[in-house]
Amino acid sequence: MQFYPGRWFVQCDQAGGGTGSGLTRSFLAIAAVSLLVWVMKFALRLLSVGLIAALSGSFMGTPAEAQRKQRAPSDLWCRDVQIGWGGGSVMICRAYSYEQCMASRTSHIETCYLNPLYDPRFADWRKRNPHY
């Protein structure tokens, strides 16, 4: 039996095993199937890499889109926390959303409101006092 490097067949020199024998044809069939399996696996890998790249590109977006889709500031919502028995209060601004602010209250007396820094009602005041 001789193996020819770079070719997909084996030639048998034994009795009943010349060129075109059953052994050559069966090895050729096995080689063709294994080549087909390899090509299919390679194509599947390329497809999966391309699909992952396409999906990550659509989720990531461009830098300009990322700037437009910025999340709310962490101090968007404030609450007044009562201190001591004297009736004083302290403004604590540590919530992304109104719901988060309401959930963080420790007493039913505490109220949640939009941070004056981001409240559009105070835009004129902020323009007049930019360094406050």
N, C-alpha and C positions, 0 to 999 in steps of 0.2 A: 504494500500500500504506500502510495506517495502522496504527500501533502504539498500543495502548491501555495506558497505564501502570497497573500494579497488576492487570492481567488477563493471563491465560495464552493469549491468541490474537491473531492478526493478521488484519485484514480486508483483502482484496484488492479493488480497484476495477477491475481489468483484465478483459478479456473472458475469460469462463469462470472467473473467480476471485471470485465473489461470496461472501457469507457462507455458510459451510458447504461451501466448495470443498475440493478436495484439499489445497491449500496450508495452509489454516486447520487442517484436520484433522491434517495431518502435523506442523505446528508445535505444535499442541496435544498430540499424542502425544509429541513430543520434550520439550516442557516438562513433561509429566506424568512421563516417565521420569527427567528430570533432577531433578525435585522428589522423586521416590521415592528416587533415589540419595542425594540430600542428606539426606533423613530417615533412611535406613538408616545413613549414615556418622555422623550425629549420635547415633542410638541406640547404635551400636557404641562411640562415644566415651564416652557416658554409662555403658554397661555396663562398659567397661574401667576407667573411673575408679572406679565402684562396686566392682568386683572387687578392684582394687588397695587401696581403702580397707578393704574387708572383710578381705582377707588381712593387711594391715599391722596392723589391729586385733587379729586373732587371734594374730599373732606377738608383738606388743608386749605385750599383756595390760594389766592394770591396775597401778598403782604398787605395790599390796599384793602382787600376784603377783611383780612384779620383785624385791621385797625377799625374798620366800620363795625365789626361784630364784637367789639370789646364788651366785656361784662361790666355790670354796674360796679361802682366803687364800693369798697367794703364799709364806708361810713355814710352811705346814702340815707339811711334811716336812723333817727335818734330817739331816745326815750329819756324822760326825766325821772331820776331816781331820788327818792326822799332820803335825806340824811338826818339822823337824830330826831329829837322830839321837837325841835324848834320850828319845823316846817320848811326848812331850806331844801333845795333840790340841786342836783348836779346833772348836766346834760351828758349822756353817754351815747356816742355815735359809733356803733359797731355792727350794723346789720346791712345785708345786701338787699333785703326785701322787707315789706311791711309784715308779712307773715313771720319771718325770722325775728323781727323786732318784737312782735306780740308774744311769740313763744319764749323770748328771753326775759320777759318781765318777771319780777319776783313778788309783785304786789298788784292788786287790782287798781290801785291808785295811779300807778305809772302809766303814762300816755306815750304813744308813738307818733312821730311826725317826721316829715321830710326835712332833711338837714338844710338849714338856711343857706348853706354854701351852694347847694344845688337847686334850691327852690326857685322857679322862674319868677315868682312874685317879688323876689329881692334882687333881680338882675340890675335894675337901675342903681340901687344902693351899692352893689358890688362895683359897678362902673365908676361911681363917684369915689369909692374907697378901695382902690385896687390892692393896697398893701395891708389891709386890715386882716 
